[in-house]
Amino acid sequence: MQEIQYLTFKLGEELFGIGILHIKEIIEFESVTHVPMMPEFIPGVINLRGNVVPVLDLNMRFYKKKSSINRKSCIVIVELTLADEKMDLGLLVDAVNEVLDIPPNMVESAPSFGAKIKLDFVQGLGKIEEGFVILLNINQVLNIEEINALQEVSLEKEEAKLAE
């Protein structure tokens, strides 16, 4: 089934969207616990109702610049499905906008030129009145090595919690 509802959010001046079926919740940004040896775009982890959830700074991932935290900063909790496993991931965004209906006939494939972000992240461009929404393919935002590293950190944190 093709999605038509997208949660839209801002990174700088750009508007991005993620299919609503991937979104679990949106939480206000609070501090993250730094984890050594993580890639630069993963500032740390949060405790979400007893679960360790890695947080990915989308500004750093896409544009190589750290997000500046303000009162509108949010963490969007998404569920990734990778190799038949589900994993929660927090996406640090500048501001959450709204949920938009973008029918499939209003989605163009991503252009192969001029994009400042890697095209494997982009599912397409949604046409809206104000311009475009960059629709993300959330399962492609991380590569396999990065996911394995995150899963190892989550397991270590869980084991440490059990040992207490």
C-alpha positions as MATLAB code, in Angstrom:
seq = 'MQEIQYLTFKLGEELFGIGILHIKEIIEFESVTHVPMMPEFIPGVINLRGNVVPVLDLNMRFYKKKSSINRKSCIVIVELTLADEKMDLGLLVDAVNEVLDIPPNMVESAPSFGAKIKLDFVQGLGKIEEGFVILLNINQVLNIEEINALQEVSLEKEEAKLAE';
ca = [
       0.000    0.000    0.000;
       1.353    3.399   -0.938;
       1.432    6.039    1.769;
      -0.276    9.345    1.263;
       0.094   10.888    4.728;
       3.452   12.342    5.716;
       4.653   14.009    8.895;
       6.529   17.104    7.741;
       9.375   18.748    9.604;
      12.037   21.384    9.073;
      15.792   21.101    8.863;
      17.014   24.661    8.388;
      14.840   26.076    5.614;
      14.108   22.702    3.967;
      10.834   20.839    4.458;
      11.071   17.059    4.804;
       8.447   14.349    5.166;
       8.316   10.812    6.520;
       5.442    8.416    5.893;
       3.122    8.525    8.895;
       3.169    4.725    9.217;
       6.833    4.914   10.328;
       6.164    7.473   13.076;
       5.684    6.202   16.622;
       5.675    9.507   18.488;
       7.111   12.999   18.739;
       8.805   14.139   21.918;
      10.222   17.427   23.096;
      13.997   17.552   22.915;
      15.716   16.890   26.201;
      19.328   16.023   26.713;
      20.788   12.864   25.229;
      23.324   10.577   26.859;
      26.541   10.651   24.847;
      27.900    7.253   23.822;
      31.603    6.990   22.971;
      32.690    5.693   19.546;
      29.419    6.586   17.803;
      29.403    8.329   14.413;
      29.323   12.120   14.596;
      25.686   12.280   13.493;
      24.539   10.220   16.496;
      24.818   12.550   19.504;
      23.668    9.845   21.904;
      20.750    7.860   23.251;
      17.594    8.603   25.220;
      15.623    6.524   27.678;
      12.113    6.129   26.294;
       9.947    4.312   28.839;
      12.829    2.040   29.810;
      14.095    1.427   26.267;
      17.398    2.716   24.945;
      16.699    4.656   21.748;
      19.576    6.046   19.655;
      19.126    9.631   18.445;
      20.286   10.667   14.982;
      20.921   14.361   14.241;
      19.481   14.716   10.723;
      21.218   18.081   10.166;
      24.568   16.439   10.851;
      23.674   13.363    8.774;
      22.512   15.320    5.736;
      24.380   18.638    5.895;
      27.415   17.895    8.120;
      26.432   20.615   10.599;
      25.241   20.099   14.144;
      21.626   21.003   14.963;
      21.258   24.137   17.036;
      18.835   23.215   19.782;
      15.966   25.612   20.466;
      12.462   25.425   21.938;
      11.033   23.994   18.693;
      13.602   21.160   18.470;
      11.950   17.746   18.626;
      12.843   14.105   18.476;
      10.654   12.139   16.096;
      10.606    8.473   17.117;
      10.442    6.264   14.025;
      10.347    2.529   13.595;
      12.800    1.107   11.085;
      12.444   -2.350    9.592;
      15.807   -3.728    8.603;
      16.612   -7.355    7.820;
      13.222   -8.363    9.288;
      14.029   -6.651   12.593;
      12.237   -3.622   13.957;
      14.244   -0.906   15.645;
      13.239    2.430   17.142;
      15.309    5.468   16.248;
      14.987    9.084   17.355;
      15.423   11.739   14.668;
      16.488   15.152   15.937;
      14.736   17.801   13.809;
      14.565   21.608   13.988;
      10.765   21.774   14.129;
       7.800   19.515   13.395;
       5.329   21.071   10.961;
       2.149   19.118   10.216;
       0.752   15.962    8.669;
       0.101   16.435    4.953;
      -1.825   14.311    2.487;
       0.322   13.946   -0.620;
      -1.290   11.576   -3.143;
       1.080    9.330   -5.150;
       0.365   11.294   -8.358;
       1.841   14.390   -6.644;
       5.165   12.669   -5.855;
       8.016   13.078   -8.340;
      11.104   10.900   -8.298;
      14.164   12.559   -6.794;
      16.297   14.540   -9.252;
      19.778   13.156   -9.842;
      21.367   16.605   -9.668;
      21.581   19.492   -7.238;
      20.639   17.537   -4.135;
      22.665   18.378   -1.041;
      21.798   15.034    0.539;
      22.483   11.503   -0.638;
      19.752   10.389   -3.017;
      19.388    6.921   -1.490;
      17.767    8.707    1.498;
      15.168   10.355   -0.750;
      12.000    8.502   -1.719;
      10.746   11.395   -3.844;
       9.617   15.013   -3.907;
       6.065   15.746   -2.862;
       4.491   18.675   -4.678;
       2.578   21.032   -2.389;
       1.287   24.594   -2.837;
       4.385   26.168   -1.280;
       6.855   24.095   -3.332;
       8.254   20.670   -2.492;
       8.569   18.332    0.465;
      11.612   16.042    0.396;
      10.129   12.634    1.228;
      12.612   10.428    3.060;
      13.076    6.706    2.701;
      13.545    6.166    6.416;
      14.921    2.641    6.062;
      17.852    4.057    4.035;
      18.941    6.826    6.424;
      21.435    4.453    8.067;
      23.620    1.844    6.437;
      24.052   -1.710    7.750;
      27.349   -1.090    9.615;
      25.824    1.907   11.408;
      22.753   -0.097   12.378;
      24.856   -2.949   13.722;
      26.860   -0.478   15.825;
      23.624    1.013   17.216;
      22.204   -2.408   18.050;
      25.414   -3.315   19.896;
      25.220   -0.107   21.954;
      21.555   -0.776   22.769;
      22.399   -4.323   23.883;
      25.306   -3.105   26.047;
      23.049   -0.514   27.717;
      20.324   -3.129   28.331;
      22.881   -5.563   29.800;
      24.319   -2.829   32.043;
      20.793   -2.008   33.265;
      20.122   -5.687   34.057;
      23.415   -5.970   35.950;
      22.438   -3.108   38.309;
];
